Amino acid sequence: MTDCLFCKIANKEMDTDLVYEDEKVVVFEDINPQAPVHLLIVPKKHQENIMELEEDEFEIISHIHEVAVKMAKEYEISEEGFRLVNNNREKAGQSIFHIHYHLLGGRKLQWPPG
């Protein structure tokens, strides 16, 4: 998808400081952080949201969780706690229509979130 912001970041068509990258995902800091640690974990393959995943494509979700644990340890929020969020579709707060997860931590997070 040529106009997808996250595809452009994953394909390195935009100058974004990646904090982690492997063959399946990229991770970078959110430009509008809602917590001291606010990272975005984005699959390189474009899918609008998790509802588009085929049955054999769900391993990417497991991989995202593995990367989230790695990042939580690296950013030293694994012991105090963190939140991993995935918004699906507009009414849930999704504003960029490419699967992505928010990793938030570094402060007490409220519930319900909104």
FIBARO-473904 format. One record per atom (N, C-alpha, C): residue number from 1; residue in one letter; atom name; x, z, y. Coordinates in pm, 1 decimal, always signed. Last residue first. Layout:
BEGIN
+-----+------+------+----------+----------+----------+
| seq | type | atom |        x |        z |        y |
+-----+------+------+----------+----------+----------+
| NUM |    A |   CA |        X |        Z |        Y |
...
+-----+------+------+----------+----------+----------+
//
This chain:
BEGIN
+-----+------+------+----------+----------+----------+
| seq | type | atom |        x |        z |        y |
+-----+------+------+----------+----------+----------+
| 114 |    G |    N |  -1044.7 |  +2836.6 |   +472.3 |
| 114 |    G |   CA |  -1117.3 |  +2770.9 |   +578.9 |
| 114 |    G |    C |  -1225.4 |  +2691.2 |   +531.2 |
| 113 |    P |    N |   -921.3 |  +3010.0 |   +286.2 |
| 113 |    P |   CA |   -838.6 |  +2936.6 |   +381.1 |
| 113 |    P |    C |   -916.9 |  +2866.0 |   +490.4 |
| 112 |    P |    N |  -1063.6 |  +3341.4 |   +243.0 |
| 112 |    P |   CA |  -1054.5 |  +3200.1 |   +213.2 |
| 112 |    P |    C |   -980.7 |  +3124.7 |   +322.4 |
| 111 |    W |    N |   -730.0 |  +3445.0 |   +277.7 |
| 111 |    W |   CA |   -827.6 |  +3384.1 |   +188.3 |
| 111 |    W |    C |   -965.5 |  +3427.1 |   +232.8 |
| 110 |    Q |    N |   -399.2 |  +3394.9 |   +423.3 |
| 110 |    Q |   CA |   -535.7 |  +3448.4 |   +422.5 |
| 110 |    Q |    C |   -623.3 |  +3376.2 |   +319.1 |
| 109 |    L |    N |    -68.1 |  +3481.8 |   +347.4 |
| 109 |    L |   CA |   -168.0 |  +3376.5 |   +359.2 |
| 109 |    L |    C |   -307.0 |  +3435.6 |   +340.6 |
| 108 |    K |    N |   +206.9 |  +3615.8 |   +498.2 |
| 108 |    K |   CA |    +84.9 |  +3649.7 |   +424.9 |
| 108 |    K |    C |    -18.9 |  +3541.4 |   +451.8 |
| 107 |    R |    N |   +486.6 |  +3387.9 |   +473.7 |
| 107 |    R |   CA |   +401.7 |  +3479.9 |   +548.0 |
| 107 |    R |    C |   +282.1 |  +3513.4 |   +460.7 |
| 106 |    G |    N |   +615.5 |  +3221.0 |   +301.1 |
| 106 |    G |   CA |   +695.5 |  +3282.4 |   +404.8 |
| 106 |    G |    C |   +616.8 |  +3373.3 |   +497.5 |
| 105 |    G |    N |   +443.9 |  +2909.3 |   +223.7 |
| 105 |    G |   CA |   +487.7 |  +3046.0 |   +200.1 |
| 105 |    G |    C |   +566.7 |  +3099.6 |   +317.5 |
| 104 |    L |    N |   +317.3 |  +2621.6 |    +59.6 |
| 104 |    L |   CA |   +319.1 |  +2708.3 |   +176.9 |
| 104 |    L |    C |   +363.3 |  +2848.3 |   +139.0 |
| 103 |    L |    N |   +311.6 |  +2296.4 |    -22.9 |
| 103 |    L |   CA |   +371.1 |  +2421.9 |    -68.8 |
| 103 |    L |    C |   +389.9 |  +2509.0 |    +54.7 |
| 102 |    H |    N |    +72.2 |  +2055.0 |    -78.5 |
| 102 |    H |   CA |   +133.7 |  +2139.0 |    +23.6 |
| 102 |    H |    C |   +185.9 |  +2265.2 |    -45.5 |
| 101 |    Y |    N |    +81.3 |  +1739.4 |   -234.7 |
| 101 |    Y |   CA |    +58.4 |  +1883.4 |   -245.1 |
| 101 |    Y |    C |   +134.1 |  +1952.8 |   -133.2 |
| 100 |    H |    N |    -82.3 |  +1423.2 |   -254.0 |
| 100 |    H |   CA |    +26.7 |  +1508.8 |   -208.3 |
| 100 |    H |    C |    -16.3 |  +1654.1 |   -220.3 |
|  99 |    I |    N |   -188.3 |  +1090.9 |   -288.6 |
|  99 |    I |   CA |   -178.2 |  +1224.1 |   -350.2 |
|  99 |    I |    C |    -58.9 |  +1298.1 |   -291.4 |
|  98 |    H |    N |   -301.5 |   +956.6 |     +2.5 |
|  98 |    H |   CA |   -196.3 |   +938.6 |    -97.9 |
|  98 |    H |    C |   -181.2 |  +1078.7 |   -157.6 |
|  97 |    F |    N |   -434.7 |   +950.5 |   +267.7 |
|  97 |    F |   CA |   -493.5 |   +919.9 |   +138.2 |
|  97 |    F |    C |   -389.9 |   +865.2 |    +40.6 |
|  96 |    I |    N |   -429.7 |  +1209.9 |   +479.2 |
|  96 |    I |   CA |   -347.3 |  +1096.5 |   +436.8 |
|  96 |    I |    C |   -385.5 |  +1070.0 |   +292.0 |
|  95 |    S |    N |   -620.0 |  +1405.9 |   +486.9 |
|  95 |    S |   CA |   -610.4 |  +1316.4 |   +602.1 |
|  95 |    S |    C |   -519.5 |  +1197.5 |   +576.1 |
|  94 |    Q |    N |   -837.3 |  +1618.8 |   +325.6 |
|  94 |    Q |   CA |   -733.7 |  +1517.5 |   +303.9 |
|  94 |    Q |    C |   -734.9 |  +1421.9 |   +422.2 |
|  93 |    G |    N |  -1039.4 |  +1804.9 |   +347.4 |
|  93 |    G |   CA |   -928.0 |  +1813.7 |   +441.2 |
|  93 |    G |    C |   -817.8 |  +1711.8 |   +418.3 |
|  92 |    A |    N |  -1261.5 |  +1771.8 |   +204.2 |
|  92 |    A |   CA |  -1171.7 |  +1877.9 |   +158.2 |
|  92 |    A |    C |  -1050.0 |  +1892.0 |   +248.9 |
|  91 |    K |    N |  -1377.0 |  +1550.9 |   +314.9 |
|  91 |    K |   CA |  -1443.7 |  +1679.2 |   +335.9 |
|  91 |    K |    C |  -1359.9 |  +1797.3 |   +288.3 |
|  90 |    E |    N |  -1192.8 |  +1341.2 |   +223.8 |
|  90 |    E |   CA |  -1203.8 |  +1383.9 |   +363.8 |
|  90 |    E |    C |  -1267.6 |  +1521.4 |   +382.8 |
|  89 |    R |    N |  -1004.9 |  +1405.0 |    -80.7 |
|  89 |    R |   CA |  -1104.3 |  +1337.8 |     +1.5 |
|  89 |    R |    C |  -1126.2 |  +1411.3 |   +134.1 |
|  88 |    N |    N |   -855.9 |  +1685.6 |   -179.2 |
|  88 |    N |   CA |   -907.0 |  +1559.0 |   -230.9 |
|  88 |    N |    C |  -1026.1 |  +1511.8 |   -150.0 |
|  87 |    N |    N |   -557.7 |  +1866.8 |   -143.2 |
|  87 |    N |   CA |   -688.1 |  +1833.0 |    -86.5 |
|  87 |    N |    C |   -730.6 |  +1695.7 |   -136.4 |
|  86 |    N |    N |   -378.9 |  +2109.4 |   -295.4 |
|  86 |    N |   CA |   -405.0 |  +1966.1 |   -303.0 |
|  86 |    N |    C |   -545.8 |  +1942.1 |   -251.9 |
|  85 |    V |    N |   -134.7 |  +2362.8 |   -259.2 |
|  85 |    V |   CA |   -266.1 |  +2309.9 |   -224.1 |
|  85 |    V |    C |   -268.6 |  +2158.3 |   -238.8 |
|  84 |    L |    N |     +4.9 |  +2660.6 |   -339.3 |
|  84 |    L |   CA |    +19.6 |  +2518.3 |   -367.7 |
|  84 |    L |    C |   -119.1 |  +2456.6 |   -354.8 |
|  83 |    R |    N |   +156.1 |  +2940.3 |   -187.4 |
|  83 |    R |   CA |    +33.1 |  +2867.7 |   -217.1 |
|  83 |    R |    C |    +68.0 |  +2720.9 |   -238.6 |
|  82 |    F |    N |   +346.0 |  +3229.2 |   -289.3 |
|  82 |    F |   CA |   +328.4 |  +3103.0 |   -218.3 |
|  82 |    F |    C |   +196.2 |  +3041.8 |   -260.1 |
|  81 |    G |    N |   +550.6 |  +3523.9 |   -306.5 |
|  81 |    G |   CA |   +427.2 |  +3448.8 |   -326.4 |
|  81 |    G |    C |   +420.2 |  +3324.8 |   -240.0 |
|  80 |    E |    N |   +785.9 |  +3659.9 |   -334.6 |
|  80 |    E |   CA |   +684.1 |  +3716.8 |   -245.6 |
|  80 |    E |    C |   +549.7 |  +3647.0 |   -259.4 |
|  79 |    E |    N |   +930.6 |  +3498.8 |   -514.1 |
|  79 |    E |   CA |   +903.3 |  +3638.7 |   -546.3 |
|  79 |    E |    C |   +790.8 |  +3696.5 |   -461.1 |
|  78 |    S |    N |   +952.0 |  +3247.1 |   -395.8 |
|  78 |    S |   CA |   +896.4 |  +3259.0 |   -531.0 |
|  78 |    S |    C |   +859.1 |  +3402.3 |   -565.8 |
|  77 |    I |    N |  +1076.0 |  +3192.6 |   -166.6 |
|  77 |    I |   CA |   +939.2 |  +3242.2 |   -154.4 |
|  77 |    I |    C |   +875.5 |  +3265.7 |   -291.3 |
|  76 |    E |    N |  +1327.1 |  +3061.3 |   -130.5 |
|  76 |    E |   CA |  +1318.4 |  +3206.5 |   -146.2 |
|  76 |    E |    C |  +1178.6 |  +3262.2 |   -116.3 |
|  75 |    Y |    N |  +1364.2 |  +2797.1 |   -151.5 |
|  75 |    Y |   CA |  +1325.6 |  +2846.8 |    -19.7 |
|  75 |    Y |    C |  +1297.7 |  +2997.2 |    -19.2 |
|  74 |    E |    N |  +1417.5 |  +2777.6 |   -425.8 |
|  74 |    E |   CA |  +1519.6 |  +2737.2 |   -328.5 |
|  74 |    E |    C |  +1490.4 |  +2791.9 |   -189.7 |
|  73 |    K |    N |  +1172.2 |  +2861.1 |   -535.4 |
|  73 |    K |   CA |  +1294.9 |  +2937.8 |   -560.0 |
|  73 |    K |    C |  +1399.9 |  +2906.0 |   -455.0 |
|  72 |    A |    N |  +1009.8 |  +2657.3 |   -439.6 |
|  72 |    A |   CA |   +977.7 |  +2797.0 |   -406.3 |
|  72 |    A |    C |  +1099.3 |  +2886.1 |   -428.4 |
|  71 |    M |    N |  +1129.5 |  +2434.1 |   -562.8 |
|  71 |    M |   CA |  +1136.6 |  +2448.1 |   -417.3 |
|  71 |    M |    C |  +1106.6 |  +2591.8 |   -374.5 |
|  70 |    K |    N |  +1061.7 |  +2486.8 |   -832.8 |
|  70 |    K |   CA |  +1201.9 |  +2470.4 |   -791.9 |
|  70 |    K |    C |  +1218.3 |  +2492.1 |   -641.7 |
|  69 |    V |    N |   +783.3 |  +2485.5 |   -815.1 |
|  69 |    V |   CA |   +853.0 |  +2607.3 |   -858.2 |
|  69 |    V |    C |   +999.8 |  +2602.3 |   -814.8 |
|  68 |    A |    N |   +745.7 |  +2217.8 |   -738.8 |
|  68 |    A |   CA |   +701.1 |  +2326.5 |   -650.7 |
|  68 |    A |    C |   +771.2 |  +2456.7 |   -686.0 |
|  67 |    V |    N |   +836.4 |  +2083.7 |   -964.9 |
|  67 |    V |   CA |   +911.8 |  +2070.1 |   -840.3 |
|  67 |    V |    C |   +873.0 |  +2181.1 |   -743.1 |
|  66 |    E |    N |   +629.5 |  +2156.7 |  -1140.8 |
|  66 |    E |   CA |   +769.5 |  +2190.5 |  -1171.8 |
|  66 |    E |    C |   +854.5 |  +2186.1 |  -1045.6 |
|  65 |    H |    N |   +413.2 |  +2038.8 |  -1010.8 |
|  65 |    H |   CA |   +418.2 |  +2184.8 |  -1024.6 |
|  65 |    H |    C |   +560.4 |  +2231.3 |  -1058.9 |
|  64 |    I |    N |   +481.5 |  +1770.8 |  -1041.9 |
|  64 |    I |   CA |   +469.9 |  +1826.2 |   -906.6 |
|  64 |    I |    C |   +478.0 |  +1978.3 |   -912.5 |
|  63 |    H |    N |   +458.5 |  +1751.2 |  -1320.3 |
|  63 |    H |   CA |   +589.4 |  +1735.1 |  -1256.8 |
|  63 |    H |    C |   +588.3 |  +1792.8 |  -1114.7 |
|  62 |    S |    N |   +183.8 |  +1779.9 |  -1350.4 |
|  62 |    S |   CA |   +273.9 |  +1878.3 |  -1411.1 |
|  62 |    S |    C |   +411.1 |  +1871.8 |  -1344.1 |
|  61 |    I |    N |   +110.7 |  +1544.5 |  -1220.8 |
|  61 |    I |   CA |    +64.4 |  +1673.0 |  -1167.7 |
|  61 |    I |    C |   +152.5 |  +1785.9 |  -1222.6 |
|  60 |    I |    N |   +212.9 |  +1346.8 |  -1382.0 |
|  60 |    I |   CA |   +270.1 |  +1361.7 |  -1248.3 |
|  60 |    I |    C |   +228.9 |  +1495.7 |  -1186.7 |
|  59 |    E |    N |    +57.0 |  +1342.6 |  -1605.9 |
|  59 |    E |   CA |   +185.3 |  +1413.4 |  -1615.1 |
|  59 |    E |    C |   +249.9 |  +1430.4 |  -1478.2 |
|  58 |    F |    N |   -166.2 |  +1182.6 |  -1572.5 |
|  58 |    F |   CA |   -173.0 |  +1320.4 |  -1524.6 |
|  58 |    F |    C |    -42.0 |  +1397.2 |  -1537.6 |
|  57 |    E |    N |   -188.3 |   +927.9 |  -1673.2 |
|  57 |    E |   CA |   -107.5 |   +945.7 |  -1552.4 |
|  57 |    E |    C |   -101.4 |  +1090.6 |  -1504.0 |
|  56 |    D |    N |   -366.1 |   +878.0 |  -1877.4 |
|  56 |    D |   CA |   -223.5 |   +883.5 |  -1913.2 |
|  56 |    D |    C |   -132.2 |   +904.7 |  -1792.0 |
|  55 |    E |    N |   -612.6 |   +866.9 |  -1741.7 |
|  55 |    E |   CA |   -586.0 |   +974.9 |  -1837.1 |
|  55 |    E |    C |   -437.2 |   +989.3 |  -1869.2 |
|  54 |    E |    N |   -547.1 |   +780.9 |  -1398.3 |
|  54 |    E |   CA |   -593.7 |   +747.7 |  -1532.9 |
|  54 |    E |    C |   -551.7 |   +861.0 |  -1625.9 |
|  53 |    L |    N |   -640.6 |   +900.0 |  -1080.1 |
|  53 |    L |   CA |   -546.2 |   +901.9 |  -1191.0 |
|  53 |    L |    C |   -614.9 |   +864.6 |  -1321.6 |
|  52 |    E |    N |   -823.9 |   +922.5 |   -879.1 |
|  52 |    E |   CA |   -782.5 |   +787.1 |   -917.1 |
|  52 |    E |    C |   -690.5 |   +784.1 |  -1038.2 |
|  51 |    M |    N |   -848.6 |  +1188.0 |   -823.3 |
|  51 |    M |   CA |   -962.2 |  +1124.1 |   -888.5 |
|  51 |    M |    C |   -927.8 |   +982.6 |   -935.1 |
|  50 |    I |    N |   -632.5 |  +1258.8 |   -671.0 |
|  50 |    I |   CA |   -624.3 |  +1281.5 |   -815.7 |
|  50 |    I |    C |   -741.3 |  +1221.1 |   -891.6 |
|  49 |    N |    N |   -592.0 |   +973.5 |   -446.9 |
|  49 |    N |   CA |   -614.7 |  +1115.3 |   -474.0 |
|  49 |    N |    C |   -618.0 |  +1134.4 |   -625.2 |
|  48 |    E |    N |   -455.4 |   +723.7 |   -428.7 |
|  48 |    E |   CA |   -524.8 |   +781.9 |   -313.3 |
|  48 |    E |    C |   -548.6 |   +931.7 |   -329.4 |
|  47 |    Q |    N |   -129.6 |   +666.0 |   -525.7 |
|  47 |    Q |   CA |   -265.1 |   +689.5 |   -574.7 |
|  47 |    Q |    C |   -334.0 |   +760.7 |   -459.9 |
|  46 |    H |    N |   +184.3 |   +523.6 |   -543.9 |
|  46 |    H |   CA |    +64.2 |   +543.2 |   -463.3 |
|  46 |    H |    C |    -59.7 |   +559.2 |   -551.2 |
|  45 |    K |    N |   +469.4 |   +692.8 |   -652.4 |
|  45 |    K |   CA |   +366.4 |   +593.7 |   -686.0 |
|  45 |    K |    C |   +240.5 |   +625.2 |   -606.3 |
|  44 |    K |    N |   +598.9 |   +918.8 |   -566.1 |
|  44 |    K |   CA |   +643.2 |   +789.3 |   -514.5 |
|  44 |    K |    C |   +540.1 |   +680.3 |   -541.7 |
|  43 |    P |    N |   +417.8 |  +1211.6 |   -469.8 |
|  43 |    P |   CA |   +460.5 |  +1116.0 |   -571.8 |
|  43 |    P |    C |   +502.7 |   +984.0 |   -507.9 |
|  42 |    V |    N |   +525.2 |  +1471.8 |   -266.3 |
|  42 |    V |   CA |   +454.8 |  +1343.9 |   -267.8 |
|  42 |    V |    C |   +506.2 |  +1255.0 |   -380.6 |
|  41 |    I |    N |   +491.2 |  +1770.3 |   -117.9 |
|  41 |    I |   CA |   +543.7 |  +1712.1 |   -241.2 |
|  41 |    I |    C |   +459.7 |  +1588.1 |   -268.2 |
|  40 |    L |    N |   +578.3 |  +1923.7 |   +179.9 |
|  40 |    L |   CA |   +488.9 |  +1828.3 |   +116.2 |
|  40 |    L |    C |   +559.9 |  +1769.3 |     -4.7 |
|  39 |    L |    N |   +610.4 |  +2264.6 |   +285.2 |
|  39 |    L |   CA |   +666.4 |  +2141.1 |   +231.7 |
|  39 |    L |    C |   +556.2 |  +2053.2 |   +175.6 |
|  38 |    H |    N |   +656.6 |  +2513.3 |   +476.9 |
|  38 |    H |   CA |   +544.9 |  +2421.6 |   +454.1 |
|  38 |    H |    C |   +603.5 |  +2286.2 |   +416.2 |
|  37 |    V |    N |   +739.1 |  +2828.8 |   +562.1 |
|  37 |    V |   CA |   +774.7 |  +2724.2 |   +466.2 |
|  37 |    V |    C |   +649.6 |  +2641.1 |   +444.4 |
|  36 |    P |    N |   +586.7 |  +2950.2 |   +767.5 |
|  36 |    P |   CA |   +731.1 |  +2932.0 |   +783.4 |
|  36 |    P |    C |   +790.5 |  +2830.3 |   +684.7 |
|  35 |    A |    N |   +287.5 |  +2747.2 |   +798.6 |
|  35 |    A |   CA |   +357.3 |  +2866.2 |   +750.8 |
|  35 |    A |    C |   +506.3 |  +2842.5 |   +772.2 |
|  34 |    Q |    N |   +204.2 |  +2506.9 |   +878.2 |
|  34 |    Q |   CA |   +105.5 |  +2613.6 |   +885.7 |
|  34 |    Q |    C |   +161.1 |  +2746.7 |   +835.6 |
|  33 |    P |    N |   +367.8 |  +2243.4 |  +1056.6 |
|  33 |    P |   CA |   +370.2 |  +2351.9 |   +958.1 |
|  33 |    P |    C |   +267.2 |  +2460.9 |   +986.0 |
|  32 |    N |    N |   +358.6 |  +1947.2 |  +1094.9 |
|  32 |    N |   CA |   +270.1 |  +2044.7 |  +1160.2 |
|  32 |    N |    C |   +259.3 |  +2166.2 |  +1068.9 |
|  31 |    I |    N |   +523.1 |  +1806.2 |   +932.4 |
|  31 |    I |   CA |   +550.7 |  +1797.8 |  +1076.7 |
|  31 |    I |    C |   +462.8 |  +1893.1 |  +1157.1 |
|  30 |    D |    N |   +657.2 |  +1955.2 |   +639.1 |
|  30 |    D |   CA |   +538.7 |  +1909.9 |   +711.6 |
|  30 |    D |    C |   +569.6 |  +1907.7 |   +861.3 |
|  29 |    E |    N |   +955.3 |  +1845.0 |   +482.5 |
|  29 |    E |   CA |   +885.8 |  +1946.1 |   +560.9 |
|  29 |    E |    C |   +768.3 |  +1883.3 |   +635.4 |
|  28 |    F |    N |   +944.8 |  +1686.5 |   +157.3 |
|  28 |    F |   CA |   +989.9 |  +1696.5 |   +295.9 |
|  28 |    F |    C |   +906.0 |  +1800.7 |   +368.0 |
|  27 |    V |    N |  +1015.7 |  +1524.9 |   -144.5 |
|  27 |    V |   CA |   +968.9 |  +1647.4 |    -80.0 |
|  27 |    V |    C |  +1028.6 |  +1651.5 |    +60.7 |
|  26 |    V |    N |   +910.4 |  +1276.7 |   -380.3 |
|  26 |    V |   CA |   +993.2 |  +1316.1 |   -266.3 |
|  26 |    V |    C |   +931.4 |  +1442.7 |   -208.0 |
|  25 |    V |    N |   +912.1 |  +1188.6 |   -734.0 |
|  25 |    V |   CA |   +856.9 |  +1248.4 |   -612.1 |
|  25 |    V |    C |   +961.6 |  +1259.8 |   -501.7 |
|  24 |    K |    N |  +1044.7 |  +1052.9 |   -945.7 |
|  24 |    K |   CA |   +898.4 |  +1053.6 |   -937.8 |
|  24 |    K |    C |   +841.0 |  +1101.0 |   -805.6 |
|  23 |    E |    N |  +1319.2 |  +1078.4 |   -946.3 |
|  23 |    E |   CA |  +1264.0 |   +945.8 |   -977.3 |
|  23 |    E |    C |  +1112.8 |   +938.3 |   -956.6 |
|  22 |    D |    N |  +1356.8 |  +1295.7 |   -661.9 |
|  22 |    D |   CA |  +1392.6 |  +1255.2 |   -797.3 |
|  22 |    D |    C |  +1324.7 |  +1120.3 |   -823.1 |
|  21 |    E |    N |  +1447.3 |  +1495.2 |   -386.4 |
|  21 |    E |   CA |  +1401.7 |  +1365.5 |   -436.7 |
|  21 |    E |    C |  +1445.3 |  +1351.9 |   -581.2 |
|  20 |    Y |    N |  +1421.1 |  +1712.7 |   -108.7 |
|  20 |    Y |   CA |  +1434.8 |  +1694.1 |   -253.6 |
|  20 |    Y |    C |  +1383.8 |  +1554.3 |   -287.1 |
|  19 |    V |    N |  +1404.7 |  +1692.0 |   +154.8 |
|  19 |    V |   CA |  +1471.2 |  +1813.5 |   +106.9 |
|  19 |    V |    C |  +1489.9 |  +1808.2 |    -44.1 |
|  18 |    L |    N |  +1451.5 |  +1419.8 |   +370.8 |
|  18 |    L |   CA |  +1400.2 |  +1466.8 |   +242.6 |
|  18 |    L |    C |  +1477.0 |  +1591.3 |   +202.1 |
|  17 |    D |    N |  +1376.9 |  +1335.3 |   +682.1 |
|  17 |    D |   CA |  +1473.1 |  +1419.0 |   +611.2 |
|  17 |    D |    C |  +1408.5 |  +1472.5 |   +483.6 |
|  16 |    T |    N |  +1300.0 |  +1001.8 |   +748.8 |
|  16 |    T |   CA |  +1247.3 |  +1134.9 |   +719.0 |
|  16 |    T |    C |  +1353.5 |  +1212.2 |   +642.3 |
|  15 |    D |    N |  +1248.8 |   +713.0 |   +879.8 |
|  15 |    D |   CA |  +1357.7 |   +810.4 |   +884.8 |
|  15 |    D |    C |  +1300.5 |   +950.8 |   +871.7 |
|  14 |    M |    N |  +1090.4 |   +490.3 |   +655.5 |
|  14 |    M |   CA |  +1084.4 |   +575.4 |   +774.6 |
|  14 |    M |    C |  +1197.5 |   +676.2 |   +765.5 |
|  13 |    E |    N |  +1131.8 |   +375.8 |   +421.6 |
|  13 |    E |   CA |  +1108.6 |   +282.0 |   +530.9 |
|  13 |    E |    C |  +1095.4 |   +356.8 |   +663.5 |
|  12 |    K |    N |  +1156.6 |   +507.1 |   +179.3 |
|  12 |    K |   CA |  +1262.2 |   +520.9 |   +279.5 |
|  12 |    K |    C |  +1254.5 |   +413.1 |   +387.1 |
|  11 |    N |    N |   +946.4 |   +526.5 |    +12.6 |
|  11 |    N |   CA |  +1027.9 |   +405.0 |     +0.9 |
|  11 |    N |    C |  +1141.5 |   +399.9 |   +102.4 |
|  10 |    A |    N |   +832.2 |   +761.7 |   +105.2 |
|  10 |    A |   CA |   +887.1 |   +758.2 |    -31.3 |
|  10 |    A |    C |   +978.2 |   +637.7 |    -52.5 |
|   9 |    I |    N |   +744.9 |   +673.1 |   +359.1 |
|   9 |    I |   CA |   +843.7 |   +780.1 |   +348.1 |
|   9 |    I |    C |   +911.5 |   +774.9 |   +211.6 |
|   8 |    K |    N |   +560.7 |   +476.4 |   +283.3 |
|   8 |    K |   CA |   +674.1 |   +440.7 |   +368.1 |
|   8 |    K |    C |   +783.7 |   +546.2 |   +361.2 |
|   7 |    C |    N |   +379.9 |   +632.3 |   +143.3 |
|   7 |    C |   CA |   +451.8 |   +526.4 |    +72.7 |
|   7 |    C |    C |   +575.9 |   +486.2 |   +151.9 |
|   6 |    F |    N |   +284.1 |   +790.2 |   +352.4 |
|   6 |    F |   CA |   +364.1 |   +853.8 |   +247.7 |
|   6 |    F |    C |   +436.2 |   +751.5 |   +161.1 |
|   5 |    L |    N |   +145.0 |   +596.3 |   +509.8 |
|   5 |    L |   CA |   +256.1 |   +673.4 |   +565.2 |
|   5 |    L |    C |   +344.6 |   +731.2 |   +455.6 |
|   4 |    C |    N |    +44.1 |   +281.1 |   +419.4 |
|   4 |    C |   CA |    +39.9 |   +422.2 |   +378.8 |
|   4 |    C |    C |   +165.4 |   +494.0 |   +427.9 |
|   3 |    D |    N |    +39.4 |    +10.7 |   +453.3 |
|   3 |    D |   CA |    +14.7 |    +93.2 |   +571.6 |
|   3 |    D |    C |     +8.8 |   +242.1 |   +539.5 |
|   2 |    T |    N |    +88.1 |   -105.5 |   +200.5 |
|   2 |    T |   CA |   +185.0 |   -124.4 |   +307.9 |
|   2 |    T |    C |   +161.7 |    -35.0 |   +428.9 |
|   1 |    M |    N |    +85.5 |     +0.0 |   -117.4 |
|   1 |    M |   CA |     +0.0 |     +0.0 |     +0.0 |
|   1 |    M |    C |    +90.2 |     +0.0 |   +123.8 |
+-----+------+------+----------+----------+----------+
//
